[in-house]
Structure formats: structure tokens, C-alpha cells
Amino acid sequence: MHISFRTPLTVSLQPSFADLETLTSSFIAVAALGRRFGTPLSLVRPTTTMTTTLDEVEKAAVVWEGEILAQTSSYSPARKSRDDQPITIHTDSLYLYAYKPRYTHSVRSGIVKSREMWRRTVARSAAAAALNLRQSRRLSICASSTPIPAPSIVHKRGSDILHDPWFNKDTGFPMTERDRLGLRGLLPPRVISFDQQYDRFMESYHSLEHNTKGQPQSVVSLAKWRILNRLHDRNETLYYRVLIDNIKDFAPIIYTPTVGLVCQNYSGLFRRPRGMYFSAKDKGEMMSMIYNWPSKQVDMVVLTDGSRILGLGDLGVQGMAIPIGKLDMYVAAAGINPQRILPIMLDVGTNNQQLLDNPLYIGLRQPRLEGDEYISVVDELMEALHARWPKAIVQFEDFQFKWAFETLERYRKKICMFNDDIQGTAGVALAGLLGTVRAQGRPLSDFANQKIVVVGAGSAGLGVLKVAYQAAARMAGSEAKPQFFLLDKDGLITKERGCIDSAAAPFAKDIGEVESLGLHEGSDLLEVVKKVKPHVLLGLSGVGGVFNEHVLRAMRDSDSAKPAIFAMSNPTLNAECTAVDAFKYAGENIVFGSGSPFEHVDLGNGKIGHVNQANNMYLFPGVGLGSLLSGAHIISDGMLQAASECLASYMTEEEIQMGRLYPSIDSIRHITAEVGAAVVRAAVAEELAEGHGEVGPRELAHMSKEETVEYVTSNMWYPIYSPLVHEK
């Protein structure tokens, strides 16, 4: 049975229960909230006392000041209880909270056997509903009108509230809250509405844009980051509304590419802490340290050790801007409650001598831990995280190559975690690769026949190859032998090379195969492109400009009438080529994708060369959200593949033929809901789903595709000021 209070005021309560216990416990569960929080609402019938058996339930309703909020229709149970004792409900003791949030609470129960069992069930339901309401601020992303959210319980008053960005409303506190929370006199007397605060910030932002015209791009980008960061530090609700509404403009500031600049300058930009910092000096203390974090519930953790930040290398503790930016995208795109996110920096030192020599550097001034010392520190942190929040999703981010694969294999079967650089990048790239097959007018099963040259044998490049092999095998059978060619700084990798990294070894080409093409061990990129004539050229090297004019011109001789070029490295300076150069030298008929944002290219005569930003933001929010809502205890390859295939199928055929592989960032919340639903369905299919909250694995298994999307959507948080209730 679902009780849904949605705007406008009058909402129907549709009975789908099987016995009286469910009806009564559901009413009492929501009614009990009033005893804790607010204005009484009565559960009424024609008489003040409802006495009935399980044989019949007449119409009942929840009303407020004479206005019906919810009601049941006449109903006869499908089956009778053996206990025909009448149950009496005295309605004068039942109340319902006066707010009408967009809120759904589900109650599952069996046949009542006795009045005592009924009382226990009601008590459990009421407690669960109260806890859910206290913790929930989840609103539909498709709200047709402004809902009133559930209240938030706070344990502080006065200036402490104003200094807490989770709850601070600045001048938006109504006078009743100012009195209730001890804020009267601490704020200017006029109450400023949320919309007015929003407009005021946007006016300041546009004024900054005007005043910085003509300044170097790096200066402008950092100035924009600063103004957003100040809002983030002060008022998270307003910050995330601004971010969601302007995601296309602000994502490049709080995420790539500007976040790279922020990391490089983080020690100088640091003003107030966000997230948690664990270091090599904390070994033996992490299990207790984890309880210093104030939030009792954490759903999403993003963790880095700062060893390979984007394409910038070892930035030590300054890499903390990456987890913060990633989690901002989780909130904006996936609707993860910002009170349930945790960015973590694991500082084990740095090998960046410039940082060690910098007196302003805020991290450990020592070389990086290596070997068993390093692993023991990571182990301790993971144990601490899992001990306090066993259901939290952990995303590993920007670990150097040798640790990225090892930590993934070490933990992925033990906790719900994934590595975005390996699996997220691979998933987005796979979606793009599948899209290029569609753009060529071929069936997806033809993917196994694609010739793909991959430049970059780091964690991202090898991650792409792994999922591409899996996809090809799934489509063409286990005997499929995809034509993938992998290059690193020493050229084409073959089995003749000595000392091949174990992660790259499965993708090394047989020497006989490459010699038949006129190639050899270590052949350079231009030679490989000329001889292979690939359908796809994929760059994950972190080397800016490696796709030079000669390489791009060689792509004109591709065996595909519509070849694809992906310059996936971040930030922009590390991109393998620009969009302009790709269309200029490789031809106008290419499909182009990049990791960093580029403007679409004007080809003349009204033609546009579309740029597809193959950014992980299309995938990782949905993977995290779907894993959370499925209750999966691990994130499987099947769940990740489902996410990729969902993204690949998102675009229409018309859009694909125009060269558009990925949707507009403006629709990121809708994309994330679809991807998240695909992940939930995959978890159910693999019997990994354990359910989330009041929704169990059986309910998930019986959901249709559309119902799964609705389930995911309804659990996405949306920023709006909550009424605050103080509790000691």
C-alpha cells in the first residue's frame, strides 16, 4: 500500500492492500508523525470510533480543517483472518503532520493474528515512517508545482545554524523559524524568498562575467569557481539549485576542465574544509576517525589518493577538488542527498618535488608510501568506511595506474565500489563506440568487426579495451576476435615486447598478425593508422596534440565512410586534438568525441560539425544511484554494461546520423534516471539486488521498465528549503 501526499492539497489514497492491518497501520504510521512535529490532523469516519472486523472496511479519510487530504474507497478483503475479533481505533488520539510534502511511504505487512501483533506492527510502521520523514528530502525531478518538503531535524540553534551550509537559508529563514531557532536579531529583518536569493546570486555571477571580459581564460574560470565555492560553503540548498538549473554552464566550472586548475592551485585556494582527510600519519586511528564525520548516514563516497589527477599527474592532497567536484555532480545529476555524500582524500605523501618545496602546500611533506605500506593504509580506510556505512557506494578516483587496477580487484568483490577512471571512462567510451556503429548504418552486432586503434595503455585505455572485448564477445560470441590495436609511449604493443604490464598483456597483438599488415613491435601511431585504416581512433594518452595533422589526415583513408575520432584526455590542454583540427584535417564526415568540452565547429554552408563530450558524468551518477537504490552489495560488470548500453541507445537514429552520440548535458537528470533504472534492472537480473529502504528485492523484481524509472526518479533529491525543527 502506498500513501502519497502530492501537491495540490487533495490527493487520493489508492488501496492495494490485502488486510485491515495494512490499512490501519499505514494510516497510523503517517498520523503518528503529528505527535512529534506539528498541527493535528484527524483520521475520521462518520463516527469518532471505528470498530470493524477484517470482513469489511468502509470509507475512511484523512482531513484537515474539513478538507480531505486522502481517503479510501469501499473495500472487501480478499481473505479473512482466523481472528475475527473486532479492532477498535480511537481516532481522537491520531494526528497527521500539517505539511503536505511530495513523499511516499510504503508499508508491507502480513495478516494480523492478534490485537497485540497489530499494535507491534503499528508501532514499527510509525517509527519507520517518522525516521523516513526525518531523513528524506527527496522530490520528483518532474514536479508540476512547488512542493513543501519534509522537515529536517537539527540539533543546533542560533549562529551555529547560520554557519552550517546544510541548513543555512541566509535571509530566507521565516520569522517563525527565527524565533524557534534563536535567530531573531542575527539576521536583517526582511525575509528574502528563495527565488529572490537565486536571482541575486545569478546577477552577481553575470556581473562577474562582465567584469572579467578580456581576462585570460584561466583567470576567468578560477573567478567563477570562487564565487560558486563561496555559495557552496555558505548555503548548499541554494548552491545545488543554481547548479541544477544551469548545469550546462556550471558543470565545466565545478567539474572538468576547471577542476584541474583548482587542483593545481588548491593549497592557495583552500579556505574551509570539506570532506575528510586521512593520511599515512593516521594509521591505526582510522576506525575511530571515521566517526568524526557528523552525518549518521552516507550513501556515496568518492575517494582519491591524488596520485594521478586528470592528466596532471601527482598533485598530492591538492587532488581533493576532484572528489568534491564529482560529488557535486552526484547531487546535481543523480539527486543524491548532499547530507549523505563524503569526499575523502587519502594523503600518503607526494613525489611531486614542486609541491614538497612549496611552503604553502597543505599535505604531508614526504614521498609517497609504496608497496605493502601503501596497501595497509588503504585497507584500514576501507575497513573503517565499511564498518560505519556498510551500504555506502565507494568510487575510486584518479589513482595512479599500478594502484588503480590492484585496488579495484582487491575490493570489488567485498564492498560496493567501482573505479571511475577504469570502469566509468570505459562505459562512456563503449557507449560512444556503439554509437559510431549506428552512425555507420550498421547493426550493433557489427561492433565485433570494428578496427579500433587505442592510444594510451593506462587505466582508462585498458578499461575501455576490457569492456569493448566483453561487449564484442556478448554480441558475436566467445570466439569473437576484435581488431583492437593498443599503443603506449613506445608504440604498438605486441607479444614480442619484453616486460609487458600484466594488465596490458591480454591486449598485445600477435607478431604474425601485425607483420601481415606491414607493422612491427613499437610501430608509431602514424604508421599504425596508415596500415590499419581504423574505423575508430581513440585517445586516452593524456598527451596533448598526439593526434597531429599527419595522423588526422591519415584517417581520411579509413575503411569506414564515417570514421570516429575520440580525444578523451582531460583537461583541455591534454586533449589529443581539438575539434577544429579533427574536422579540418580528417574531413567533415567524421564523428568526433572529446573528454573536455569544445564548441561545435562551423563547417560553412550551414553545416555544423557536432562535438560529443564523452564525459564520465553521463554514466557515473547513474551507476552510483542505481547501485544504491537496488541495494546491490557489489557493482558487477553486467550492471556497468547495462549502463553503457542504456546510454548508447538514448539517442534517436536521426540524432545519431547527425553525428550526435551523447545527449545534451541539460538533460543530465533524465539521463541519469534512465541509466540508474538500467543498473537496478541488471542488479535484479543477476540476483544482486537486496532492496533499498522500504522497497525490497521482490518489489524491484516485479517492477516494469517504466515503474523502475519512476522508482529511481522519485528517490532523487531536489533542493528546496526544508522546515527546520530543533531537537536537543
Secondary structure as GFF3:
##gff-version 3
##sequence-region A 1 728
A	DSSP	beta_strand	2	5	.	.	.	ID=ss1
A	DSSP	alpha_helix	20	37	.	.	.	ID=ss2
A	DSSP	beta_strand	42	44	.	.	.	ID=ss3
A	DSSP	beta_strand	49	52	.	.	.	ID=ss4
A	DSSP	beta_strand	61	64	.	.	.	ID=ss5
A	DSSP	beta_strand	67	71	.	.	.	ID=ss6
A	DSSP	beta_strand	87	90	.	.	.	ID=ss7
A	DSSP	three_ten_helix	91	93	.	.	.	ID=ss8
A	DSSP	beta_strand	103	106	.	.	.	ID=ss9
A	DSSP	alpha_helix	115	135	.	.	.	ID=ss10
A	DSSP	beta_strand	152	154	.	.	.	ID=ss11
A	DSSP	alpha_helix	159	162	.	.	.	ID=ss12
A	DSSP	three_ten_helix	170	172	.	.	.	ID=ss13
A	DSSP	alpha_helix	175	180	.	.	.	ID=ss14
A	DSSP	alpha_helix	194	211	.	.	.	ID=ss15
A	DSSP	alpha_helix	217	234	.	.	.	ID=ss16
A	DSSP	alpha_helix	236	245	.	.	.	ID=ss17
A	DSSP	alpha_helix	247	254	.	.	.	ID=ss18
A	DSSP	alpha_helix	258	264	.	.	.	ID=ss19
A	DSSP	alpha_helix	266	269	.	.	.	ID=ss20
A	DSSP	beta_strand	276	279	.	.	.	ID=ss21
A	DSSP	three_ten_helix	280	282	.	.	.	ID=ss22
A	DSSP	alpha_helix	286	289	.	.	.	ID=ss23
A	DSSP	three_ten_helix	290	292	.	.	.	ID=ss24
A	DSSP	beta_strand	300	304	.	.	.	ID=ss25
A	DSSP	three_ten_helix	316	320	.	.	.	ID=ss26
A	DSSP	alpha_helix	321	334	.	.	.	ID=ss27
A	DSSP	three_ten_helix	338	340	.	.	.	ID=ss28
A	DSSP	beta_strand	341	347	.	.	.	ID=ss29
A	DSSP	alpha_helix	353	357	.	.	.	ID=ss30
A	DSSP	alpha_helix	371	388	.	.	.	ID=ss31
A	DSSP	beta_strand	393	396	.	.	.	ID=ss32
A	DSSP	alpha_helix	401	411	.	.	.	ID=ss33
A	DSSP	beta_strand	417	419	.	.	.	ID=ss34
A	DSSP	pi_helix	420	424	.	.	.	ID=ss35
A	DSSP	alpha_helix	425	439	.	.	.	ID=ss36
A	DSSP	three_ten_helix	444	449	.	.	.	ID=ss37
A	DSSP	beta_strand	451	455	.	.	.	ID=ss38
A	DSSP	alpha_helix	459	476	.	.	.	ID=ss39
A	DSSP	beta_strand	483	488	.	.	.	ID=ss40
A	DSSP	beta_strand	491	492	.	.	.	ID=ss41
A	DSSP	three_ten_helix	505	507	.	.	.	ID=ss42
A	DSSP	alpha_helix	511	516	.	.	.	ID=ss43
A	DSSP	alpha_helix	525	532	.	.	.	ID=ss44
A	DSSP	beta_strand	536	539	.	.	.	ID=ss45
A	DSSP	alpha_helix	549	554	.	.	.	ID=ss46
A	DSSP	three_ten_helix	555	557	.	.	.	ID=ss47
A	DSSP	beta_strand	564	567	.	.	.	ID=ss48
A	DSSP	three_ten_helix	572	574	.	.	.	ID=ss49
A	DSSP	alpha_helix	579	586	.	.	.	ID=ss50
A	DSSP	beta_strand	591	594	.	.	.	ID=ss51
A	DSSP	beta_strand	601	604	.	.	.	ID=ss52
A	DSSP	beta_strand	607	609	.	.	.	ID=ss53
A	DSSP	beta_strand	611	613	.	.	.	ID=ss54
A	DSSP	three_ten_helix	616	618	.	.	.	ID=ss55
A	DSSP	alpha_helix	620	630	.	.	.	ID=ss56
A	DSSP	alpha_helix	637	648	.	.	.	ID=ss57
A	DSSP	alpha_helix	653	657	.	.	.	ID=ss58
A	DSSP	three_ten_helix	665	667	.	.	.	ID=ss59
A	DSSP	alpha_helix	668	685	.	.	.	ID=ss60
A	DSSP	alpha_helix	697	701	.	.	.	ID=ss61
A	DSSP	alpha_helix	705	714	.	.	.	ID=ss62
A	DSSP	beta_strand	724	726	.	.	.	ID=ss63
###
